[in-house]
């Protein structure tokens, strides 16, 4: 748990019993303290997203389809968390899943678990209005990839089932399709069942890359060096 999440949780725990969380908010001092930790929280989640994506593509190149599905999912999970944090929304757990909208000094109900976002609540957050990564299409793609990951984890127990055709290819074909997915500005592949397992996390991780640049946030050199070592694609590593 990041320091931002820990501080948000500590603030929320001060809510008097019986008081609706919608009527309770952090103090100005608490908001300032949480805001001061946001960049580190963003960096932590962004780093995890990039490493997970790099590990997934390496696994695909070496025929480990099940592991790649798990890592592709986690790349999406951490990308979305980082994007929330960039927009000053802090997910945290305090018995139940919650979120803190810093600009509004308001606590919001999270999802049923840390892996099930409360998309309906997120879409009401003003600074996230019209952001692609919180659209209905993104929500559907995320849900499908999460189901694929659960299917691998809990049904196939890390064997390599006959998953998507997009997950079974030679290295050269994978690199070619990576570039197609990355540059797919019209979202021709992102939500298609036969492509989304790679196309959706690819669009997310590079959307994160753009958002980090706009926010003038950079990974520490040590983290960046490690990410580049993990990154085996013949193209620029995000956030480099």
Residue pairs with C-beta under 8 A, 6 or more apart in sequence:
1 9
1 92
1 93
2 37
2 40
2 41
2 44
2 45
2 85
3 37
3 40
3 41
4 34
4 37
4 38
4 40
4 41
4 85
4 90
4 92
5 41
5 90
5 91
5 92
5 93
6 92
7 30
7 33
7 34
7 37
8 26
8 34
8 90
8 92
8 98
8 100
9 92
9 93
9 94
9 98
11 26
11 27
11 30
11 34
11 100
12 21
12 24
12 26
12 92
12 94
12 98
12 100
12 107
13 94
15 21
15 24
15 107
16 24
21 98
21 107
21 109
22 106
22 107
24 107
25 105
25 106
25 107
26 34
26 100
26 105
26 107
31 102
31 105
34 90
34 100
34 102
35 88
35 102
38 85
38 88
38 90
38 102
39 217
41 85
41 90
42 82
42 85
42 86
42 212
42 215
42 217
43 217
43 219
43 220
43 223
45 78
45 79
45 81
45 82
45 85
46 78
46 79
46 82
46 208
46 212
46 217
46 219
46 239
47 219
47 223
47 227
48 74
48 78
49 74
49 75
49 76
49 77
49 78
49 79
49 81
49 82
49 204
49 205
49 208
50 75
50 205
50 219
50 227
50 230
50 231
50 237
50 238
50 239
51 226
51 227
51 230
52 71
52 72
52 74
52 75
52 78
53 71
53 72
53 75
53 201
53 202
53 205
53 238
54 227
54 230
54 231
54 232
54 233
54 237
55 67
55 71
55 230
56 67
56 68
56 69
56 70
56 71
56 72
56 75
56 201
57 68
57 174
57 178
57 232
57 233
58 230
58 232
59 65
59 67
59 68
59 71
60 68
60 167
60 169
60 174
60 198
61 171
61 174
61 232
63 160
64 160
65 160
65 161
65 163
65 167
65 168
66 152
66 156
66 158
66 159
66 160
66 161
67 158
68 167
69 145
69 148
69 149
69 152
69 163
69 167
69 197
70 149
70 152
70 153
72 145
72 149
72 197
72 198
72 201
73 145
73 146
73 148
73 149
73 201
74 149
75 201
75 204
75 205
76 142
76 145
76 200
76 201
76 204
77 115
79 133
79 201
79 204
79 205
79 207
79 208
80 117
80 133
80 142
80 204
81 91
82 208
82 211
82 212
83 131
83 133
83 204
83 207
83 208
83 211
84 90
84 91
84 99
84 122
84 128
86 211
86 212
86 215
86 217
87 125
87 127
87 128
87 131
88 101
88 102
88 103
88 127
89 99
89 100
89 101
89 102
89 122
89 125
89 127
89 128
90 99
90 100
90 102
91 97
91 98
91 99
91 110
91 114
92 98
92 99
92 100
92 110
93 110
93 114
96 109
96 110
97 109
97 110
97 111
97 112
97 113
97 114
97 116
97 118
98 107
98 108
98 109
98 110
99 107
99 108
99 109
99 110
99 118
99 121
99 122
100 106
100 107
100 108
101 107
101 108
101 125
103 126
103 127
104 125
104 126
108 118
108 121
108 125
109 118
109 121
110 117
110 118
110 121
111 117
111 118
111 119
115 146
116 146
117 139
117 142
119 134
119 136
119 139
122 128
122 134
123 134
128 134
132 138
132 207
133 204
133 207
137 187
137 190
137 191
138 200
138 204
140 191
141 190
141 191
141 196
141 200
142 200
144 193
144 196
145 196
145 197
145 200
145 201
148 163
148 197
151 161
152 158
152 161
162 168
163 197
164 193
164 194
164 195
164 197
165 194
166 177
166 194
166 195
166 197
166 198
166 199
167 197
167 198
169 177
175 233
175 234
175 235
177 198
178 198
178 202
178 233
178 235
179 235
180 189
181 189
181 190
181 195
181 198
181 199
181 202
181 203
182 202
182 203
182 206
182 235
184 190
184 199
184 203
187 203
189 195
189 196
189 199
190 196
190 199
190 200
190 203
191 200
192 199
205 238
206 238
208 238
208 239
209 238
209 239
212 218
212 239
218 224
218 239
219 227
219 239
224 239
224 240
227 237
227 239
227 240
228 237
228 240
231 237
